Amino acid sequence: MKKKIIVYYPFQLKTGDSGSGVRPTQMLNAFHELANEQGFECLEVIGNASERKEILKKIYKEVNPNDILYCYMENQTIPIWLTDPDHIPRHPMVDHTFFKFLKKNNIPLGIFYRDIYWKFKELYKVKPIIKTVMIRLFEVELFLYKKYAKKIFLPSVEMNQYVRIPTEMVDSSPPGGIDRTKVTNNQDSKKVRAIYVGGIDPRYGVYEVLEAFKILNKDSVLIELSFVCREKEFITFKEYIEPYLNEDWLDIHHAHGESLVPIYKEASFGIVTLKRGTYNDFAVPVKLFEYLSYGLPVLATDCTALQKIVIQDNIGLIVKDNSNSIYEGLQKMLDEENRKILKQNSIKALKEKHLWLNRALDIQNELLS
């Protein structure tokens, strides 16, 4: 019989371009690719509690536990018992029973633990009574994961100072990329254009970026900017963007998915300028790896986890989260030879270590070691 792995998602897969929607789908694809390459079978246990219960019944009945190599799971931004669309815990023991099955049969479980907004009062905005209950549920959920997992994977190891998982149990599994480097291969090197894709809440540092571009392009346009955001957010934060709307160097787009490709085709480098802060210091933005997917170097702020990746692979320039420092970084990005070297490093880093398949392979190696 073929050996098997299980990808276990205690939620229904979302379509979408947000980080929480992208990762589960890409990791599922990566594990299927890995299974095809290595000659084993990838079993999916995905869906609401009732759906998971039925799939698991079949596995318990038909699959020899000795044939299961490991199980990879991702949590959600809501405690595991409440992940059905209406948040009603119809089968509260279905996941716990599965964890016990894995433990009993010595099947290693690896869990990707997505985020910890609930640890920060200013970020976890729910009513006080609900917040008390939810925090308790998050704590119990984390206790369960620590009890049953062989490894818990975090976006960055820096996040562990807030969840305190034993060191031998924790590892990082940042987002990954898809090789789209051919898109930006034949650019007009004389024209320099940056791209920003993402949220425009002030905590993303985008208004410091716009001010830096205004300073840089005061006398003549040296670097253009493709500014990509959601239309709904654009309307919400329009007053912040209004002073820049008539600038010759700024193009605003509300694109996503495949409609981003022609915008990326014109880009020389990407911008990921999170404001420094407790949460952002351990955050690893999905957009960093989207830029890498196109072989783009980056201009990034000195948030701890973010800058570590950029410096380690020499794929961009690090700046402070203020307009003057970003302006200085933009000036350095005008150096064509420098951009060329950083671009080569970005392509190399993507292909050798930052594809989604690399993430799946790293997780497998950790679980089977």
C-alpha positions in Angstrom: 0.0 0.0 0.0 1.1 3.6 -0.7 2.3 5.6 2.2 0.1 8.6 3.0 0.2 12.1 4.4 -2.8 14.0 5.8 -3.4 17.7 5.2 -5.9 18.7 7.9 -7.7 22.0 7.7 -10.5 22.5 10.4 -12.2 25.1 8.2 -13.5 25.5 4.7 -11.0 26.7 2.1 -11.4 30.4 1.2 -10.8 31.9 -2.2 -9.0 35.2 -2.0 -5.7 37.1 -2.1 -5.3 37.8 1.6 -2.6 36.0 3.5 -5.1 33.9 5.4 -6.6 32.8 2.1 -3.4 32.2 0.1 -1.4 30.0 2.4 -3.8 27.1 3.0 -4.4 26.7 -0.8 -0.8 27.0 -1.7 0.4 24.6 1.0 -2.2 22.1 -0.1 -1.0 22.3 -3.7 2.6 22.0 -2.5 1.9 18.8 -0.4 0.1 17.3 -3.4 3.2 18.1 -5.6 5.5 16.6 -3.0 3.4 13.5 -2.7 3.5 13.1 -6.5 7.2 13.6 -6.6 7.9 11.1 -3.8 5.3 8.5 -4.6 2.9 8.7 -1.7 -0.7 9.8 -1.4 -2.0 13.1 0.0 -5.3 12.8 1.9 -7.4 15.9 2.5 -9.4 16.4 5.7 -10.9 19.8 5.0 -14.2 21.5 5.7 -16.7 22.2 8.4 -17.0 20.0 11.5 -19.6 17.7 10.0 -17.6 17.2 6.8 -14.4 16.5 8.7 -16.3 14.0 10.9 -17.4 12.0 7.8 -14.0 12.0 6.2 -12.3 10.9 9.4 -14.8 8.0 9.8 -13.6 6.7 6.4 -9.9 7.1 7.3 -10.4 5.4 10.7 -12.1 2.5 8.9 -10.1 2.2 5.7 -6.6 3.4 6.3 -3.9 1.5 8.2 -2.3 4.0 10.6 1.1 2.5 9.9 0.8 3.8 6.4 0.4 7.5 7.5 3.7 9.3 7.5 2.6 12.5 9.2 -0.2 15.1 9.4 0.1 18.8 8.5 -2.5 21.2 9.9 -3.2 24.9 9.9 -5.3 26.7 12.5 -7.6 29.6 11.8 -7.9 33.1 13.3 -10.8 31.8 15.5 -10.6 28.9 18.0 -10.9 25.4 16.4 -14.4 24.7 17.8 -15.9 27.8 16.2 -14.5 27.5 12.6 -17.8 26.6 11.0 -19.3 29.6 9.1 -21.9 30.2 11.7 -19.4 29.5 14.6 -21.7 26.9 16.2 -19.6 24.1 17.8 -21.6 21.1 16.4 -19.0 18.4 16.9 -16.7 19.9 19.6 -14.7 16.6 20.0 -14.0 15.7 16.4 -10.6 17.4 16.3 -9.5 16.3 19.8 -10.4 12.7 18.9 -8.3 13.0 15.7 -5.3 14.4 17.7 -5.6 11.4 20.1 -5.7 9.0 17.1 -2.5 10.5 15.8 -0.7 10.4 19.2 -1.8 6.8 19.8 -0.4 5.7 16.5 2.8 7.7 16.7 1.9 9.8 13.7 3.7 13.1 13.9 1.5 16.2 13.8 2.8 19.6 12.5 0.6 22.6 13.1 1.0 26.0 11.4 -0.1 28.6 14.1 -1.1 31.6 12.0 -1.3 34.7 14.3 -1.8 35.9 17.8 -4.0 39.0 17.5 -5.8 37.8 20.6 -2.7 38.5 22.6 -2.9 42.2 21.9 -5.7 44.3 23.2 -5.3 47.1 20.6 -5.5 44.6 17.8 -8.2 42.2 19.0 -11.3 44.3 18.8 -14.3 42.5 20.1 -16.8 43.2 22.9 -15.3 42.8 26.4 -17.5 39.9 27.5 -16.9 38.0 24.2 -13.2 38.9 24.4 -12.8 37.2 27.9 -14.4 34.0 26.6 -12.5 34.0 23.3 -9.2 34.5 25.0 -9.8 31.6 27.2 -10.7 29.4 24.2 -7.5 30.5 22.4 -5.5 29.5 25.5 -7.1 26.0 25.7 -6.6 25.6 21.9 -2.9 26.5 22.2 -2.6 24.0 25.2 -4.1 21.3 23.0 -1.6 22.0 20.2 1.3 21.9 22.5 0.1 18.6 23.9 -0.4 16.8 20.6 1.9 18.4 18.0 5.4 17.2 17.3 6.2 20.6 15.8 4.4 24.0 15.8 5.4 26.2 12.9 5.1 30.0 13.3 5.5 32.7 10.6 8.7 33.6 12.4 10.5 32.4 15.5 10.3 35.9 16.9 6.6 35.3 17.5 7.4 32.6 20.0 8.2 35.0 22.8 4.4 35.5 23.0 3.2 31.9 22.8 6.1 30.3 24.6 6.2 27.0 22.8 9.1 24.8 24.0 12.1 25.5 21.8 12.5 22.0 20.5 8.9 22.0 19.3 9.0 25.3 17.4 10.2 26.2 13.9 9.4 28.9 11.4 7.4 28.5 8.2 7.1 31.9 6.5 4.9 32.4 3.4 6.3 31.1 0.1 6.3 32.1 -3.5 5.5 30.9 -7.0 8.0 31.2 -9.8 6.8 34.0 -12.0 10.2 35.5 -12.7 9.9 35.4 -16.5 7.3 38.1 -16.2 9.9 40.7 -15.3 12.8 39.4 -17.4 12.6 41.9 -20.3 12.2 45.3 -18.7 13.4 48.7 -19.9 16.1 49.2 -17.4 16.2 53.0 -17.9 12.8 53.4 -16.5 12.5 52.8 -12.7 9.1 51.9 -11.3 8.3 50.7 -7.8 5.3 48.6 -6.8 3.4 48.6 -3.6 0.6 46.0 -3.1 -1.3 45.7 0.1 -3.3 47.4 2.9 -3.3 51.2 3.3 -4.1 51.5 7.0 -1.5 53.9 8.4 0.2 51.0 10.3 1.5 49.7 6.9 3.6 52.8 6.6 2.3 53.7 3.1 1.9 57.4 3.7 5.6 57.8 4.7 6.3 56.0 1.3 4.1 58.5 -0.6 5.8 61.4 1.1 9.3 60.0 0.3 8.3 59.7 -3.4 7.1 63.3 -3.4 10.4 64.5 -2.0 12.4 62.3 -4.5 10.4 63.4 -7.6 10.1 67.1 -6.6 12.0 68.4 -9.6 11.6 65.6 -12.1 10.2 62.0 -12.0 13.0 59.7 -11.0 11.0 56.7 -9.8 7.3 56.0 -10.6 5.0 54.1 -8.3 2.3 51.6 -9.0 0.1 51.7 -5.9 -2.2 48.7 -5.6 -4.9 48.6 -2.9 -8.5 47.5 -2.4 -11.1 50.0 -3.6 -13.0 49.8 -0.3 -9.9 50.7 1.6 -9.1 53.5 -0.9 -12.4 55.1 -0.1 -11.9 54.7 3.7 -8.4 56.3 3.7 -8.9 58.7 0.8 -8.2 61.7 2.9 -4.6 60.4 3.5 -4.0 59.8 -0.2 -5.7 62.9 -1.6 -2.6 65.1 -1.4 -0.8 62.8 -3.8 -3.5 62.0 -6.3 -2.4 64.4 -9.0 1.2 63.5 -8.9 2.7 62.4 -12.3 4.7 59.6 -10.6 1.7 57.9 -9.0 -0.6 55.3 -10.6 -3.3 53.8 -8.4 -4.8 50.4 -9.2 -7.5 48.2 -7.6 -6.2 45.0 -9.1 -5.8 41.5 -7.7 -5.0 38.0 -8.8 -4.0 37.6 -12.5 -4.9 41.2 -13.2 -1.7 42.2 -11.2 0.6 40.5 -13.8 0.8 43.4 -16.2 1.5 45.8 -13.3 4.2 43.6 -12.0 5.7 43.4 -15.5 6.6 47.1 -15.3 8.0 47.0 -11.8 11.7 47.3 -10.9 11.4 46.6 -7.2 8.7 46.1 -4.5 8.0 48.1 -1.3 7.1 46.5 2.0 7.3 49.2 4.7 5.5 48.1 7.8 5.6 50.5 10.7 7.8 49.1 13.5 5.8 47.8 16.5 5.5 44.8 18.7 3.3 42.9 16.3 5.0 44.0 13.1 8.4 43.0 14.5 7.5 39.4 14.2 5.2 39.6 11.2 6.3 38.2 7.9 4.2 39.8 5.1 2.9 37.6 2.3 3.6 40.4 -0.1 7.4 40.1 0.4 7.2 36.7 -1.2 4.8 37.9 -3.9 7.5 40.4 -4.9 10.1 37.6 -4.8 7.8 35.5 -7.0 8.4 38.1 -9.7 12.1 38.2 -9.0 11.8 41.7 -7.6 14.2 43.1 -5.0 12.6 45.0 -2.1 12.8 48.2 -0.1 11.8 47.1 3.4 11.6 48.6 6.8 13.7 47.3 9.8 11.0 45.2 11.4 12.9 42.3 13.1 11.6 39.2 11.2 11.2 41.1 7.9 14.7 42.6 7.8 16.2 39.3 8.9 15.0 37.6 5.7 15.9 40.5 3.5 19.5 40.8 4.9 20.1 37.0 5.0 19.4 36.6 1.3 20.6 40.1 0.3 17.4 40.7 -1.7 16.9 44.4 -0.9 17.6 47.5 1.1 16.5 48.1 4.7 15.2 51.5 5.8 13.6 53.1 8.9 9.9 53.6 8.9 10.0 57.4 8.2 9.9 59.4 5.0 13.5 60.6 5.1 15.0 57.1 5.5 12.6 55.8 2.8 13.7 58.6 0.5 17.4 57.7 1.0 16.5 54.1 0.2 14.8 55.2 -3.0 17.9 57.2 -4.0 20.0 54.0 -3.6 17.5 52.1 -5.7 18.3 54.4 -8.6 21.6 52.6 -9.0 20.9 50.3 -11.9 23.9 48.0 -11.1 22.8 47.6 -7.5 19.2 46.8 -8.6 20.5 44.2 -11.0 22.5 42.4 -8.3 19.6 42.5 -5.8 17.3 41.1 -8.6 19.7 38.2 -9.3 19.8 37.5 -5.5 15.9 37.6 -5.3 15.5 35.1 -8.2 18.2 32.8 -6.7 16.6 32.9 -3.2 13.1 32.3 -4.6 14.1 29.2 -6.6 16.4 27.7 -4.0 14.5 28.2 -0.8 11.3 30.3 -0.9 8.9 28.4 -3.1 5.8 26.9 -1.5 7.2 23.5 -2.3 10.3 24.3 -0.2 8.0 25.1 2.7 6.3 21.7 2.4 9.6 19.9 2.1 11.0 21.7 5.1 7.9 20.8 7.2 8.1 17.1 6.1 11.8 16.9 7.0 11.1 18.3 10.5 8.2 15.9 11.1 10.1 12.9 9.9 13.4 13.7 11.5 
